[in-house]
Amino acid sequence: MRHDVVSRTVLDRRARLNCWLCGILLAFAGAAASARGADALASKPATVAEAAKVIDLATFPLVPGAEVKNRHRSATQSYQAPGPANKAFDFLKQKLIAAKWKELPNSSVTAQSANATFARGEYRLSVSAFEAGKPGMVLVSMMNHGNIDVAKLPVPKDARQLYSGPVSIAHVTSEPVEKTAAAVNKLLLGQGWEPYGTAGDQKFFRQNAIRLSARVSAAPAQGGKTMIDYSTELMSAEIPAPVDTIGLQYADITARLMFDTAAEKDEIFAFYRKALASTGWEATTEKPFKTGFKETMIFRNGPKDMMTLETYTVDGKLRVIVQFQAAAEIAELEAELQAQNDRKKKGKDEKAAKKGPAEATITLPAGAKDVKREKDSIEFTVAAGKGKAAADDLRKQFVKAGWKEVLATLEEMFGLISISKGDQEASIKFVDTGFMPAKITISGAAIDAVAKSKE
């Protein structure tokens, strides 16, 4: 009897111990599952909007005294600033630390050059500063590599890691280059990466706003082995591309995508209508419109950014250009155009103010609406996308009427034409975003030559 009691007691203790161990194992399993889930979520390629919540380089503080030409890219920035390099770098470092970024090991900082990588969560950011051609200035560059852990990118089973860094990694395999490249391509496509151009032995892929570089080449000093090299960068614009492209190129500093294709233009316009609609973009016109020898379609999104799609034929292939412009960039262009007009108006001499009636009559373009006639200007609108053509028509009418063209700047979205006749000076200005009706203004002595609108 005592033996049975002891046995049951031992068994009960073992059972309780096993339950306790099971609980711990289940807890660890749950935590591991949660961790895997968190990793999967964290390593999902970021969108532009998601990355901008972590850091937006378009609004990040600049080194004091910086000379910046383009401040509208959220993923990359490059500009000149007063040196030395270590002083410029230290300014950026302090701003990043204040924004909860951590400097990773192996930084190199001297008065001549500085290089470092910073991390915040899954995101990696490269910062560099080095002496530029201009005395006393350094070239400052910042690049967001996104939130992809390159160590978790897929490789063939027999590949072994050669080296690993915060923004790049390399593996080697005994398989030939061609076979390895095909295997890598298949693995990446299987994980949802879309082809995004090539450059020699380097292939690019895209998911959301992350561009992945995958280079497969002969490994140097590795006994004939093949090397797989991965690196990533964040893009300032999520510009999709069809699968079949020729010579696809993308540069983040311009936020411009260009490629050739054997596809018909109708296929391309249909592709972008569908692909951009899935991320909140809407075409401003039902059909593409002609601008010279190009066919164009403009897309806008909620924040009023602009995507311009242009197609034209080159050597029997259709060339496609997709240009992204941030809302702030468009506003800046319009402000610059207005400033040019204001400077021109301010610089007129007293003779230009004494305008006499013109002998010929200039007719407003067909479809002119909302005509407003002031003492020294006439303002009206035409349909979106028609601004440049309308301004060009007015220019031809004035030249025919004896006016001389002094200066002309005609772009797709804005333009300024200066004309003169004897002592008289005038200007024709238009702003056409492609989204709202194009606004055209005729100012100066020329308004006396313009026929009154029937509107």
C-alpha positions as CSV (number, residue, x, y, z in Angstrom):
1,M,0.0,0.0,0.0
2,R,2.8,2.5,1.0
3,H,4.6,1.6,-2.3
4,D,1.4,2.5,-4.2
5,V,1.0,5.8,-2.4
6,V,4.7,6.7,-3.0
7,S,4.3,5.7,-6.7
8,R,1.2,7.8,-7.1
9,T,2.9,10.8,-5.4
10,V,5.9,10.5,-7.7
11,L,3.7,10.2,-10.7
12,D,1.6,13.3,-9.6
13,R,4.8,15.3,-9.2
14,R,6.1,14.2,-12.6
15,A,2.7,15.1,-14.1
16,R,2.7,18.5,-12.5
17,L,6.3,19.0,-13.6
18,N,5.5,18.0,-17.2
19,C,2.5,20.3,-17.2
20,W,4.7,23.1,-16.0
21,L,7.4,22.4,-18.7
22,C,4.6,22.2,-21.3
23,G,3.4,25.6,-20.2
24,I,6.8,27.1,-20.5
25,L,7.3,25.4,-23.9
26,L,3.9,26.6,-25.1
27,A,4.7,30.1,-23.8
28,F,8.0,30.1,-25.7
29,A,6.3,28.7,-28.8
30,G,3.7,31.5,-28.6
31,A,6.4,34.1,-28.2
32,A,8.4,32.6,-31.1
33,A,5.3,32.6,-33.2
34,S,4.6,36.2,-32.2
35,A,8.2,37.1,-33.0
36,R,7.9,35.4,-36.4
37,G,4.7,37.3,-37.1
38,A,6.3,40.6,-36.0
39,D,9.3,39.9,-38.2
40,A,7.0,39.1,-41.2
41,L,5.1,42.3,-40.6
42,A,8.2,44.4,-40.1
43,S,10.0,43.0,-43.2
44,K,7.1,43.7,-45.5
45,P,8.4,46.2,-48.0
46,A,7.4,49.7,-46.9
47,T,5.3,52.1,-48.9
48,V,6.4,55.7,-49.4
49,A,3.7,56.8,-46.8
50,E,4.9,54.2,-44.3
51,A,8.5,55.1,-44.6
52,A,7.8,58.9,-44.4
53,K,6.3,58.3,-40.9
54,V,9.8,57.1,-39.8
55,I,11.8,59.7,-41.7
56,D,11.0,62.1,-44.6
57,L,14.3,63.4,-46.1
58,A,12.3,66.1,-48.0
59,T,11.6,67.8,-44.6
60,F,14.7,66.6,-42.6
61,P,16.9,69.5,-41.3
62,L,19.6,70.6,-43.7
63,V,23.2,71.4,-42.8
64,P,23.4,75.1,-42.2
65,G,24.3,77.0,-45.3
66,A,23.2,74.2,-47.6
67,E,22.8,74.8,-51.3
68,V,19.8,72.7,-52.4
69,K,18.3,72.5,-55.9
70,N,15.7,69.8,-55.3
71,R,14.1,69.3,-51.9
72,H,11.2,67.1,-52.9
73,R,12.6,63.5,-52.6
74,S,11.6,61.7,-49.4
75,A,14.0,58.8,-49.8
76,T,17.2,60.4,-51.0
77,Q,18.9,63.8,-50.6
78,S,22.1,65.2,-52.0
79,Y,23.4,68.7,-51.7
80,Q,26.4,70.9,-51.1
81,A,27.1,72.4,-47.7
82,P,29.9,74.2,-45.9
83,G,32.6,71.9,-44.6
84,P,34.6,70.3,-43.1
85,A,33.0,66.9,-43.6
86,N,33.1,65.9,-39.9
87,K,31.3,69.1,-38.9
88,A,28.5,68.6,-41.5
89,F,28.2,65.0,-40.5
90,D,28.0,65.8,-36.8
91,F,25.1,68.1,-37.4
92,L,23.1,65.4,-39.1
93,K,24.1,62.8,-36.6
94,Q,22.7,64.9,-33.7
95,K,19.5,65.4,-35.6
96,L,19.2,61.7,-36.3
97,I,19.9,60.7,-32.7
98,A,17.2,63.2,-31.6
99,A,14.8,61.5,-34.0
100,K,15.6,58.1,-32.3
101,W,18.1,56.8,-34.9
102,K,21.1,54.8,-33.7
103,E,24.5,55.0,-35.3
104,L,25.8,51.5,-36.2
105,P,29.4,50.3,-35.9
106,N,32.2,50.9,-38.4
107,S,31.6,54.6,-39.1
108,S,34.5,56.5,-40.6
109,V,34.6,60.3,-39.9
110,T,37.4,62.7,-40.8
111,A,37.6,66.3,-41.9
112,Q,37.8,65.2,-45.5
113,S,35.1,62.5,-45.5
114,A,32.5,60.9,-43.4
115,N,30.5,57.7,-43.8
116,A,28.0,56.0,-41.4
117,T,24.9,53.9,-41.3
118,F,22.0,54.6,-38.9
119,A,19.2,52.3,-37.8
120,R,15.7,52.8,-36.5
121,G,13.7,49.6,-36.1
122,E,14.0,47.7,-39.4
123,Y,15.0,50.8,-41.3
124,R,18.6,51.6,-42.4
125,L,19.9,55.0,-43.5
126,S,23.3,55.9,-45.1
127,V,24.8,59.3,-44.5
128,S,28.0,60.6,-46.1
129,A,29.8,63.9,-46.5
130,F,33.0,64.4,-48.5
131,E,35.0,67.3,-50.1
132,A,33.4,68.4,-53.3
133,G,34.9,70.4,-56.2
134,K,33.9,73.8,-54.7
135,P,36.5,75.0,-52.1
136,G,35.2,74.9,-48.5
137,M,32.1,72.9,-49.5
138,V,31.3,69.2,-49.0
139,L,28.8,67.0,-50.8
140,V,26.2,65.6,-48.4
141,S,24.2,62.5,-49.3
142,M,21.5,60.7,-47.3
143,M,19.8,57.5,-48.6
144,N,17.1,55.5,-46.9
145,H,17.6,51.8,-47.7
146,G,14.1,50.9,-46.4
147,N,13.0,48.2,-44.0
148,I,14.2,45.0,-45.6
149,D,16.6,42.8,-43.7
150,V,18.9,41.7,-46.5
151,A,19.9,38.6,-44.5
152,K,16.4,37.3,-44.8
153,L,16.3,37.5,-48.6
154,P,16.1,34.1,-50.3
155,V,19.1,32.3,-51.8
156,P,19.7,28.8,-53.2
157,K,20.0,26.0,-50.6
158,D,23.8,25.4,-51.2
159,A,24.7,29.1,-50.9
160,R,26.8,30.2,-47.9
161,Q,27.2,33.7,-46.6
162,L,30.4,35.5,-47.6
163,Y,29.9,38.8,-45.8
164,S,27.1,40.8,-44.4
165,G,26.6,44.5,-43.7
166,P,23.7,46.7,-42.6
167,V,22.5,47.5,-46.1
168,S,24.1,44.7,-48.2
169,I,25.0,41.0,-48.1
170,A,26.9,38.5,-50.3
171,H,26.7,34.7,-50.6
172,V,28.7,32.3,-52.7
173,T,27.7,29.0,-54.3
174,S,29.4,26.4,-56.4
175,E,26.7,26.5,-59.1
176,P,27.4,28.3,-62.4
177,V,26.5,32.0,-62.8
178,E,23.7,31.4,-65.3
179,K,22.0,28.7,-63.2
180,T,22.4,30.7,-60.0
181,A,20.9,33.8,-61.7
182,A,17.9,31.8,-62.8
183,A,17.4,30.3,-59.3
184,V,17.7,33.7,-57.6
185,N,15.2,35.2,-60.1
186,K,12.7,32.4,-59.4
187,L,13.1,32.8,-55.6
188,L,12.5,36.5,-55.7
189,L,9.5,36.3,-58.0
190,G,8.1,33.7,-55.6
191,Q,8.3,36.2,-52.8
192,G,6.4,38.9,-54.7
193,W,9.3,40.9,-56.1
194,E,8.5,42.4,-59.5
195,P,11.2,42.8,-62.2
196,Y,12.4,46.5,-62.4
197,G,15.2,46.6,-65.0
198,T,18.7,45.4,-65.4
199,A,22.2,46.8,-65.6
200,G,24.8,44.3,-66.8
201,D,24.8,41.4,-64.3
202,Q,22.7,43.4,-61.9
203,K,18.9,42.9,-61.8
204,F,16.5,45.2,-60.1
205,F,13.2,44.2,-58.4
206,R,10.5,46.3,-56.7
207,Q,7.9,45.8,-54.0
208,N,5.9,48.9,-52.9
209,A,8.6,51.6,-52.4
210,I,11.6,49.2,-52.0
211,R,14.0,48.6,-55.0
212,L,16.1,45.5,-54.6
213,S,19.4,45.0,-56.4
214,A,20.4,41.4,-57.0
215,R,23.8,40.9,-58.7
216,V,24.9,37.4,-59.7
217,S,28.5,37.2,-60.9
218,A,31.8,35.3,-60.8
219,A,33.1,35.6,-57.2
220,P,36.6,37.2,-57.1
221,A,39.3,35.0,-55.4
222,Q,36.8,32.3,-54.6
223,G,38.0,29.5,-56.8
224,G,35.5,29.8,-59.6
225,K,32.5,30.1,-57.3
226,T,29.5,32.4,-58.0
227,M,28.6,35.3,-55.8
228,I,25.1,36.6,-55.0
229,D,25.0,40.2,-53.8
230,Y,21.9,41.9,-52.4
231,S,21.3,45.5,-51.5
232,T,18.2,47.7,-51.2
233,E,17.1,51.3,-51.4
234,L,13.8,53.2,-50.8
235,M,12.2,55.0,-53.7
236,S,10.5,58.4,-53.3
237,A,7.8,57.3,-55.7
238,E,6.0,54.0,-56.2
239,I,6.0,53.8,-60.0
240,P,4.9,50.5,-61.4
241,A,6.2,49.0,-64.6
242,P,5.0,46.2,-66.9
243,V,6.8,42.9,-66.8
244,D,8.1,43.1,-70.4
245,T,10.3,46.2,-70.7
246,I,13.5,47.0,-72.6
247,G,16.2,49.1,-70.9
248,L,14.2,50.1,-67.9
249,Q,15.9,52.9,-65.9
250,Y,14.8,54.6,-62.7
251,A,16.6,57.5,-60.8
252,D,15.3,58.6,-57.5
253,I,16.9,62.0,-57.7
254,T,14.5,62.8,-60.6
255,A,11.8,60.3,-59.6
256,R,11.6,59.3,-63.2
257,L,11.0,55.9,-64.8
258,M,11.8,55.3,-68.5
259,F,11.7,52.2,-70.7
260,D,11.0,50.9,-74.2
261,T,8.4,48.2,-75.0
262,A,7.0,46.2,-77.8
263,A,3.5,46.7,-76.4
264,E,0.9,49.0,-78.0
265,K,0.4,52.4,-76.5
266,D,-3.3,51.5,-75.6
267,E,-2.0,48.6,-73.6
268,I,0.4,50.9,-71.7
269,F,-2.3,53.5,-70.9
270,A,-4.6,50.7,-69.7
271,F,-1.9,49.1,-67.6
272,Y,-1.1,52.4,-65.8
273,R,-4.8,53.3,-65.3
274,K,-5.3,50.0,-63.5
275,A,-1.9,49.8,-61.6
276,L,-2.0,53.4,-60.4
277,A,-5.7,53.2,-59.4
278,S,-4.8,50.5,-56.9
279,T,-2.7,53.0,-55.0
280,G,-5.0,55.9,-55.1
281,W,-4.2,57.6,-58.3
282,E,-6.8,58.8,-60.8
283,A,-6.4,59.9,-64.4
284,T,-7.4,63.6,-65.0
285,T,-8.7,62.8,-68.5
286,E,-10.6,59.9,-70.0
287,K,-8.2,59.5,-72.9
288,P,-4.5,60.5,-73.4
289,F,-4.0,63.9,-75.1
290,K,-1.4,64.9,-77.7
291,T,1.5,67.2,-76.7
292,G,3.6,67.7,-79.8
293,F,4.7,64.2,-81.0
294,K,3.9,62.6,-77.6
295,E,0.7,61.2,-76.1
296,T,0.2,62.1,-72.5
297,M,-1.9,61.2,-69.6
298,I,-1.8,62.8,-66.2
299,F,-2.7,61.2,-62.8
300,R,-3.3,62.9,-59.5
301,N,-3.7,61.5,-56.0
302,G,-5.3,62.7,-52.7
303,P,-2.3,64.8,-51.6
304,K,-2.3,66.4,-55.1
305,D,1.0,64.8,-56.2
306,M,1.3,64.3,-60.0
307,M,2.3,61.4,-62.2
308,T,2.8,62.2,-65.9
309,L,2.8,59.4,-68.4
310,E,4.2,60.1,-71.8
311,T,4.6,57.7,-74.8
312,Y,6.2,58.2,-78.3
313,T,7.9,55.9,-80.8
314,V,11.7,55.5,-81.1
315,D,13.3,53.1,-83.6
316,G,10.1,51.1,-83.9
317,K,9.6,50.7,-80.2
318,L,7.3,52.5,-77.9
319,R,9.2,54.7,-75.4
320,V,7.4,55.2,-72.0
321,I,8.3,57.9,-69.5
322,V,6.6,58.2,-66.1
323,Q,7.5,61.3,-64.1
324,F,6.5,61.8,-60.4
325,Q,6.2,65.3,-59.0
326,A,5.3,66.0,-55.4
327,A,2.5,68.6,-54.7
328,A,5.1,70.9,-53.1
329,E,7.2,70.7,-56.2
330,I,4.3,71.7,-58.4
331,A,3.5,74.6,-56.1
332,E,7.1,75.7,-56.3
333,L,7.1,75.7,-60.1
334,E,4.0,77.8,-60.2
335,A,5.5,80.3,-57.7
336,E,8.7,80.5,-59.7
337,L,6.7,81.3,-62.9
338,Q,4.8,84.0,-61.0
339,A,8.0,85.5,-59.7
340,Q,9.4,85.6,-63.2
341,N,6.4,87.5,-64.4
342,D,6.6,89.9,-61.4
343,R,10.2,90.6,-62.1
344,K,9.5,91.3,-65.7
345,K,6.6,93.7,-64.9
346,K,8.7,95.5,-62.3
347,G,11.5,96.1,-64.8
348,K,9.4,97.9,-67.4
349,D,10.4,101.4,-68.0
350,E,8.1,104.4,-68.2
351,K,7.8,104.2,-72.0
352,A,6.3,100.7,-71.7
353,A,3.5,102.2,-69.5
354,K,2.4,104.5,-72.3
355,K,0.7,102.0,-74.5
356,G,-1.2,102.9,-77.6
357,P,-4.0,101.0,-79.3
358,A,-2.9,98.2,-81.6
359,E,-3.9,98.1,-85.2
360,A,-4.8,94.4,-85.4
361,T,-7.2,92.5,-83.3
362,I,-6.2,89.3,-81.4
363,T,-8.9,86.7,-80.8
364,L,-9.0,84.6,-77.7
365,P,-8.7,80.9,-78.2
366,A,-11.8,78.8,-78.8
367,G,-13.2,77.5,-75.6
368,A,-11.9,80.4,-73.5
369,K,-13.9,80.7,-70.3
370,D,-14.1,82.8,-67.1
371,V,-12.7,85.8,-68.9
372,K,-11.7,88.6,-66.6
373,R,-10.6,91.9,-68.1
374,E,-8.7,94.3,-65.8
375,K,-7.0,97.7,-66.5
376,D,-3.7,96.1,-67.6
377,S,-4.5,92.4,-67.9
378,I,-6.9,89.8,-69.4
379,E,-7.2,86.4,-67.6
380,F,-9.2,83.4,-68.8
381,T,-9.1,79.6,-68.7
382,V,-9.1,76.8,-71.3
383,A,-9.5,73.0,-70.8
384,A,-6.8,71.1,-68.8
385,G,-3.9,70.1,-71.1
386,K,-4.7,72.9,-73.6
387,G,-2.7,75.7,-72.0
388,K,0.5,75.3,-74.0
389,A,-1.4,75.1,-77.4
390,A,-3.5,78.2,-76.5
391,A,-0.5,80.3,-75.5
392,D,1.3,79.2,-78.7
393,D,-1.8,80.3,-80.8
394,L,-1.8,83.7,-79.1
395,R,2.0,84.1,-79.7
396,K,1.5,83.4,-83.5
397,Q,-1.4,86.0,-83.6
398,F,0.7,88.7,-82.0
399,V,3.7,88.0,-84.3
400,K,1.4,88.2,-87.3
401,A,0.0,91.5,-86.0
402,G,3.6,93.0,-85.9
403,W,4.7,92.2,-82.4
404,K,8.2,90.9,-81.8
405,E,8.9,87.9,-79.7
406,V,11.6,88.8,-77.1
407,L,11.7,85.7,-74.9
408,A,9.7,82.4,-74.8
409,T,9.7,79.6,-72.3
410,L,7.1,76.9,-73.1
411,E,6.9,73.8,-71.0
412,E,4.0,71.3,-70.7
413,M,2.8,72.8,-67.4
414,F,3.8,76.4,-67.6
415,G,5.1,79.0,-69.9
416,L,6.0,82.7,-70.3
417,I,6.2,84.7,-73.6
418,S,7.5,88.2,-73.7
419,I,6.6,90.4,-76.7
420,S,7.2,94.0,-77.8
421,K,6.1,96.4,-80.4
422,G,7.9,99.7,-80.6
423,D,7.9,101.2,-77.1
424,Q,5.2,98.7,-76.0
425,E,5.9,95.5,-74.0
426,A,3.6,92.7,-73.0
427,S,3.6,89.1,-71.8
428,I,1.5,85.9,-72.2
429,K,1.7,83.5,-69.2
430,F,0.0,80.1,-68.7
431,V,-0.1,77.5,-65.9
432,D,-1.5,74.1,-66.8
433,T,-1.3,71.3,-64.2
434,G,-3.4,68.9,-66.3
435,F,-5.7,68.5,-63.4
436,M,-7.5,71.9,-63.2
437,P,-8.4,74.2,-66.1
438,A,-5.4,75.9,-67.6
439,K,-5.1,79.6,-66.6
440,I,-3.8,82.1,-69.2
441,T,-3.0,85.8,-68.6
442,I,-2.2,88.5,-71.1
443,S,-0.7,91.6,-69.5
444,G,0.8,94.9,-70.6
445,A,0.2,96.9,-73.7
446,A,-1.1,93.9,-75.7
447,I,-4.5,93.9,-74.0
448,D,-5.6,96.7,-76.3
449,A,-5.2,94.4,-79.2
450,V,-7.3,91.6,-77.7
451,A,-10.9,91.3,-78.9
452,K,-13.5,91.3,-76.1
453,S,-14.8,87.8,-75.3
454,K,-18.4,86.9,-76.1
455,E,-18.5,84.9,-72.8
